[in-house]
Amino acid sequence: MLLASGCPSMNHTQSGAMVGGGLGALTGAVIGSNSGHAPGGALIGAAVGALAGGTIGNSEDLRDERDHAIMQAAYEQQARAALTNFDLVRMVQGGMGDDVIISSIQTRGGRFDLGTEALINLKANGVSDRVIVAMQQAVSGVGQPPAVVGPAPVVVPGPPVIVHPAPVFVGPPPPPPGVFFEFHGGGRRRH
């Protein structure tokens, strides 16, 4: 009985190996005593029992780990899931304030029913107007801060700017204004 209970700090693999080893040693000793080899039978029985018990306990540990991982994933999914009208009613009835509920709506989003009957039901269950407005804003996207891409252009009022088309030249471009020299055969001439 003491072997079956195991130690509370042991996992299933350890307690299974311990219980299996104890039962195997006992069974091996009984079988071995009939042939005159009780100590050898006890050793063989203990080894086989510990191996079998450890294997069975290990499968229990793996099942426990899998079940824990499934429960943790379900909890995390529920925590990240979008809120519903029912969630808001539960939060209000749980004593949460408007600021906490509105923050939850902004953080997690929502799949809200905003029909007339649903809104009346929310109000009847103690949901405040502030929370209902936050629900409506979350669904419509109103109240979300605008995306800022860069600085806004600066507009300076002043006289209208008139743009004239550029002159079209036929032939070589005219010389720039100012003094220039022209070279001819034997000398230069100033213009």
C-alpha positions in Angstrom: 0.0 0.0 0.0 2.8 2.3 0.9 4.5 1.6 -2.5 1.3 2.3 -4.4 0.9 5.8 -3.0 4.5 6.8 -4.0 6.0 10.1 -3.0 4.0 13.3 -3.8 7.0 14.9 -5.4 7.5 12.1 -7.8 6.2 12.1 -11.4 4.3 9.1 -12.8 7.5 7.7 -14.4 9.3 7.6 -11.1 6.4 6.3 -9.0 5.6 3.7 -11.7 9.1 2.4 -11.7 9.2 2.3 -7.9 5.8 0.4 -7.6 6.7 -1.8 -10.6 10.1 -2.7 -9.1 8.6 -3.5 -5.7 5.8 -5.7 -7.1 8.2 -7.3 -9.6 10.7 -8.1 -6.8 8.0 -9.6 -4.7 6.6 -11.7 -7.5 10.1 -12.7 -8.6 11.0 -13.8 -5.1 7.9 -15.9 -4.8 8.4 -17.6 -8.2 12.1 -18.0 -7.5 11.6 -19.6 -4.1 9.8 -22.5 -5.8 12.9 -23.2 -7.9 15.3 -22.4 -5.1 16.5 -19.1 -6.6 14.6 -16.5 -4.6 17.3 -13.7 -4.6 17.9 -14.1 -8.4 14.1 -14.2 -9.1 13.7 -11.1 -6.9 16.4 -9.2 -8.9 15.0 -10.2 -12.3 11.4 -9.4 -11.1 12.5 -6.0 -9.8 14.2 -5.1 -13.0 11.3 -6.1 -15.2 8.7 -4.6 -12.9 10.7 -1.3 -12.7 11.0 -1.1 -16.5 7.3 -1.9 -17.1 6.2 0.5 -14.3 8.4 3.3 -15.6 7.1 2.8 -19.2 3.5 3.0 -18.0 4.3 6.0 -15.8 6.1 7.8 -18.6 3.0 7.5 -20.9 1.0 9.0 -18.0 3.4 11.9 -17.7 3.3 12.5 -21.5 -0.5 12.5 -21.3 -0.5 15.0 -18.4 1.9 17.3 -20.3 -0.3 17.1 -23.4 -3.4 17.9 -21.4 -1.7 20.8 -19.6 -0.5 22.2 -23.0 -4.0 22.0 -24.4 -5.5 23.7 -21.4 -2.8 26.4 -21.5 -3.5 27.0 -25.2 -7.2 27.2 -24.6 -6.7 29.7 -21.8 -4.4 31.9 -23.9 -6.8 31.8 -26.8 -9.6 32.8 -24.6 -7.5 35.7 -23.2 -6.7 36.9 -26.7 -10.2 36.4 -28.2 -12.3 39.3 -29.1 -14.8 40.4 -26.6 -18.6 39.8 -27.0 -21.6 41.5 -25.4 -21.8 38.6 -23.0 -18.1 39.2 -21.9 -19.0 42.9 -21.2 -22.0 42.0 -19.1 -19.8 39.5 -17.1 -17.1 42.2 -16.6 -19.7 44.7 -15.3 -21.3 42.1 -13.0 -17.8 41.2 -11.8 -17.4 44.8 -10.6 -14.9 46.1 -13.2 -15.0 49.8 -13.9 -15.6 51.5 -17.2 -11.9 52.4 -17.7 -10.8 48.7 -17.4 -13.6 47.5 -19.7 -12.9 50.2 -22.3 -9.2 49.4 -22.2 -10.0 45.7 -22.8 -12.2 46.6 -25.8 -9.4 48.7 -27.2 -6.8 46.0 -26.6 -8.7 42.9 -27.6 -11.3 44.3 -30.0 -14.8 42.8 -30.1 -17.5 41.0 -32.0 -20.4 43.0 -30.7 -24.0 42.9 -31.5 -25.1 46.5 -31.7 -28.7 46.0 -32.6 -31.4 47.8 -30.7 -32.4 44.8 -28.6 -28.8 44.0 -27.8 -28.1 47.6 -26.7 -31.2 47.6 -24.5 -30.1 44.3 -23.0 -26.6 45.7 -22.3 -28.1 48.7 -20.6 -30.5 46.5 -18.5 -27.5 44.5 -17.3 -25.6 47.6 -16.1 -23.3 48.4 -19.0 -22.7 52.1 -19.0 -23.1 54.5 -22.0 -19.3 55.1 -22.0 -18.7 51.4 -22.6 -21.5 51.2 -25.2 -19.9 54.1 -27.1 -16.5 52.4 -26.9 -18.1 49.3 -28.4 -19.6 51.3 -31.2 -16.3 53.1 -31.9 -14.4 49.7 -31.9 -16.8 48.3 -34.5 -16.8 51.4 -36.7 -13.1 52.3 -36.3 -14.1 55.8 -35.1 -12.0 57.2 -32.4 -8.9 55.4 -33.6 -5.9 57.7 -33.8 -5.0 58.6 -37.4 -1.9 57.1 -38.9 1.0 59.6 -39.1 3.2 59.1 -42.1 5.3 62.3 -42.0 5.2 66.0 -41.3 2.3 67.8 -42.8 3.1 70.2 -45.6 3.4 73.9 -44.7 1.2 76.2 -46.6 2.3 79.8 -46.7 -0.3 82.3 -48.0 0.9 84.8 -50.5 0.3 86.2 -53.9 -0.6 83.7 -56.6 2.3 82.3 -58.6 2.0 82.7 -62.3 3.9 80.2 -64.4 4.8 81.3 -67.9 5.9 78.7 -70.5 9.6 78.7 -71.2 10.6 80.4 -74.4 11.3 78.2 -77.4 14.5 79.0 -79.2 15.2 78.0 -82.8 18.9 77.6 -83.4 21.7 78.1 -81.0 20.9 79.5 -77.5 21.4 83.2 -77.0 24.5 84.3 -75.1 24.1 85.1 -71.5 23.6 88.8 -70.7 26.8 90.7 -69.8 30.1 91.3 -71.4 31.6 88.7 -73.6 34.4 88.5 -76.2 34.2 87.2 -79.7 37.3 85.9 -81.5 37.7 86.5 -85.2 40.6 85.8 -87.4 43.1 88.4 -86.2 41.8 89.8 -83.0 39.0 90.0 -80.5 36.1 92.4 -80.3 34.3 93.4 -77.2 30.6 93.5 -77.0 
